[in-house]
Amino acid sequence: MQNIDPLFILQPVIVIIICTALLLYWYRKSHFQWMVLVYSLVAYSVAVALKYAVQIPTINAVTGYFGLTSVGLGVYYGLQTIFFEVGLAYAVAWYVISHGLLVRKDAEAYGSGLAFWENAGLLGVLSLIDLIAYFNILSSNTPLAQTIYNQLSASQPGLFAPASQALYSIALGTLERISSIMIHFAWGYLCFMAVILRKKRLFLIALPMGFVDFLVPFASLMGIAVFEAVVFALSFLSVYVAWYAAKRASKSQKE
C-alpha cells in the first residue's frame, strides 16, 4: 500500500516556525505583553466561528445560485472576512486598549497573533497532526489503513504524488501561508493602530484587505501558481500600506 510522501510534513512545520519566529522577533524588539496572544485568539476564533455559523446554512444556496466560479461567491467570501475577521480585530483591539489591557508596544504582536492562530494554529498544528497520523496509519497493514488510503486517494490524491510534484505543491502551499501571515498582520496592525492613534481612517484602510478572499472562487480559473502569486503580491502590498499609513498617522498626531 502506497504511503503519503513524508515531505508534506515539511509545510506545516515551516509555517509554524515562521509564525513563531515572527512573534519572537517582535518580542525581542518591543517586549510586548504575552496576553496579546490571548486577545488575538479571541478575535480570530470568534471570527472563524461566525464565518462557520454563516456558511454552514447558506453556502449550498449561494453556490447553487451564483455557481462555484462567480463574482457572487467571491463577494460572499470577501464580505465575511471583512465583517468578521477585520471587524472583530478592530472590536477586540478597541475593547482591550480602552480598558488599558494593551498599549502601543503590543501593536505588531497583535497582528502577528492573528497570523499565528490562523496559520500555525488552525492550519499548522492541526495539519501536522493529520499528516503524521495518516503516515503512521498507512505504515501499518490493517483494515483501517486500507480505509484511510481509499479515502485519501479519492479526496487528496496529491498526497501520493511523486517527490518532484510534492515539492512543487509544498512550495505553493507555503507561499499561500506566507501570504496569509502578511495580510493578517497588516489588518491586525492597522486595526490596533487605529484605536491607539484614534484614527478611524486606518480601520477603513484595513477593511478592504479582507476582500482578498474574493479571489478564492477563481483559483482554478487563474491557475494555482498565478493565483498564489497574485495573492502574495496583494498581501505584500497590504503590509507596505499598513506600515506607511500607520507611520503617516503617527507623524501627523505628533505635529
C-alpha positions in Angstrom: 0.0 0.0 0.0 1.4 3.4 -1.0 2.0 5.8 1.8 1.9 9.6 1.7 5.1 11.4 0.9 6.6 12.5 4.3 7.8 15.6 2.5 4.3 17.0 3.0 5.0 17.2 6.8 7.6 19.9 6.0 4.9 22.5 5.0 3.1 22.9 8.4 6.5 22.7 10.2 7.9 25.5 8.1 4.8 27.6 8.6 4.8 27.0 12.4 8.5 28.1 12.5 7.8 31.2 10.5 4.9 32.3 12.7 6.8 31.5 15.9 9.9 33.4 14.7 7.8 36.4 13.8 6.4 36.6 17.4 9.8 36.1 18.9 11.2 38.9 16.7 8.6 41.3 17.9 9.0 40.3 21.5 12.8 40.9 21.2 12.1 44.3 19.5 9.2 45.6 21.6 8.8 43.3 24.6 5.1 43.0 24.1 2.7 41.6 26.7 2.1 37.9 26.1 -1.6 38.4 26.9 -1.8 39.9 23.4 -1.9 36.4 22.1 -5.0 35.6 24.2 -6.8 38.7 22.9 -5.8 38.0 19.3 -7.0 34.4 19.8 -10.4 35.7 20.9 -10.7 38.0 17.9 -9.7 35.2 15.5 -11.6 32.3 17.0 -14.9 34.3 17.3 -14.5 35.5 13.7 -14.0 31.9 12.4 -16.9 30.6 14.5 -19.2 33.3 13.0 -18.0 32.5 9.5 -18.9 28.9 10.0 -22.2 29.9 11.5 -23.0 31.8 8.3 -21.6 29.4 5.8 -23.0 26.1 7.1 -26.6 27.0 6.4 -26.0 29.2 3.4 -23.1 28.0 1.3 -25.1 25.5 -0.7 -27.7 28.1 -1.6 -25.1 30.6 -2.6 -23.1 28.2 -4.8 -26.3 26.9 -6.3 -27.5 30.4 -7.2 -24.2 32.0 -8.3 -22.0 29.0 -9.2 -18.7 27.8 -7.9 -16.7 30.3 -10.0 -18.6 33.5 -9.8 -18.4 37.1 -8.7 -21.3 36.5 -6.3 -19.5 33.7 -4.5 -16.3 35.9 -4.3 -18.3 38.7 -2.8 -19.9 36.3 -0.3 -16.4 35.1 0.9 -14.9 38.6 0.8 -17.7 40.3 2.9 -17.5 37.7 5.5 -13.8 38.2 6.0 -14.3 42.0 6.1 -17.1 42.0 8.6 -15.9 39.1 10.8 -12.1 38.9 10.7 -11.2 42.6 10.2 -14.2 43.9 12.1 -13.6 41.7 15.1 -9.9 42.5 15.0 -10.9 46.2 15.4 -13.6 45.5 18.0 -11.3 43.4 20.3 -8.5 45.9 19.9 -10.8 48.8 20.9 -12.0 46.9 24.0 -8.6 45.9 25.3 -7.0 49.2 24.6 -9.9 51.2 26.1 -9.6 49.1 29.2 -5.9 49.7 29.5 -5.1 46.0 28.8 -2.7 46.6 25.9 -0.6 49.5 24.8 1.3 50.7 21.7 4.2 48.3 22.0 1.7 45.4 21.5 0.5 46.5 18.1 2.8 44.4 15.9 2.3 41.4 18.2 -1.5 41.8 17.8 -1.2 41.5 14.0 1.3 38.7 14.4 -1.0 36.9 16.8 -3.8 36.9 14.3 -1.4 35.4 11.7 -0.2 32.8 14.3 -3.6 31.5 15.2 -4.7 31.2 11.5 -1.5 29.6 10.1 0.4 28.0 13.0 -2.7 27.0 15.0 -5.7 26.2 12.8 -3.8 25.3 9.6 -0.4 24.4 11.0 -0.6 22.2 14.1 -3.9 20.5 13.0 -2.5 19.8 9.6 0.7 18.4 11.1 -1.2 16.1 13.4 -3.3 14.9 10.5 -0.3 14.2 8.3 1.6 12.4 11.0 -1.4 10.3 11.8 -2.0 9.4 8.1 1.6 8.4 7.7 1.7 6.2 10.8 -1.7 4.6 9.9 -0.7 3.9 6.3 2.6 2.4 7.5 0.6 -0.4 9.1 -1.1 -3.3 7.3 -4.5 -3.0 8.8 -8.1 -2.6 7.6 -8.1 0.9 8.9 -5.0 1.7 6.8 -6.9 0.5 3.7 -9.9 2.6 4.5 -7.8 5.7 5.1 -5.9 5.0 1.9 -9.1 4.7 -0.1 -10.5 8.0 1.4 -7.3 9.9 0.7 -6.9 8.6 -2.8 -10.3 9.9 -3.6 -10.2 13.2 -1.7 -6.5 14.2 -1.6 -4.7 12.2 -4.4 -1.9 14.8 -4.4 -0.6 13.4 -1.1 0.6 10.3 -3.1 2.3 12.4 -5.8 6.0 11.8 -6.7 8.6 13.8 -4.8 9.0 16.4 -7.5 5.3 17.2 -7.6 5.2 17.1 -3.8 7.9 19.7 -3.5 6.0 22.0 -6.0 2.8 21.6 -4.0 4.7 22.3 -0.8 6.3 25.4 -2.2 2.9 26.8 -3.4 1.2 25.8 -0.1 3.9 27.5 1.9 3.7 30.6 -0.3 -0.1 30.7 0.4 0.5 30.6 4.2 3.2 33.3 4.0 0.6 35.5 2.1 -1.9 34.8 4.9 0.6 35.7 7.6 1.3 39.0 5.9 -2.3 40.1 5.3 -3.4 39.0 8.8 -0.6 41.0 10.2 -1.4 44.0 8.1 -5.1 44.3 9.0 -4.4 43.4 12.6 -1.7 46.0 13.0 -3.9 48.7 11.3 -6.9 47.9 13.5 -4.7 48.2 16.6 -3.1 51.4 15.5 -6.5 52.9 14.5 -7.5 52.6 18.1 -4.2 53.6 19.7 -3.9 56.7 17.5 -7.7 57.4 17.4 -7.5 57.4 13.6 -10.5 55.6 12.2 -9.2 56.0 8.7 -6.6 53.3 9.5 -9.5 50.9 10.1 -11.1 52.0 6.8 -7.8 51.2 5.1 -7.8 47.8 6.8 -11.3 46.8 5.8 -10.7 46.3 2.0 -7.8 43.9 2.8 -10.3 41.3 3.9 -11.7 41.3 0.4 -8.7 39.2 -0.7 -10.9 36.2 -0.2 -13.0 37.4 -3.2 -10.3 35.7 -5.3 -10.9 32.2 -3.8 -13.5 31.0 -6.3 -11.2 32.0 -9.2 -8.2 29.9 -8.1 -8.8 27.1 -10.5 -9.6 29.5 -13.4 -6.4 31.5 -12.8 -4.2 28.5 -12.3 -2.9 27.8 -8.8 0.6 29.3 -9.4 -0.8 32.6 -10.8 -3.4 32.7 -8.0 -0.8 32.3 -5.3 1.4 34.9 -7.0 -1.4 37.4 -7.1 -2.4 36.8 -3.5 1.2 37.2 -2.4 1.6 40.5 -4.3 -1.6 41.8 -2.7 -0.5 40.7 0.8 2.9 42.2 0.4 1.3 45.5 -0.8 -1.1 45.3 2.3 1.9 45.1 4.7 3.5 48.1 3.0 0.3 50.1 3.0 -0.3 49.3 6.7 3.3 50.4 7.6 3.1 53.6 5.6 -0.4 54.6 6.7 0.4 54.0 10.4 3.7 55.9 10.1 1.9 58.9 8.5 -0.8 58.8 11.1 1.7 58.7 13.9 3.6 61.6 12.4 0.5 63.7 11.9 -0.5 63.2 15.5 2.8 64.5 16.8 2.7 67.6 14.7 
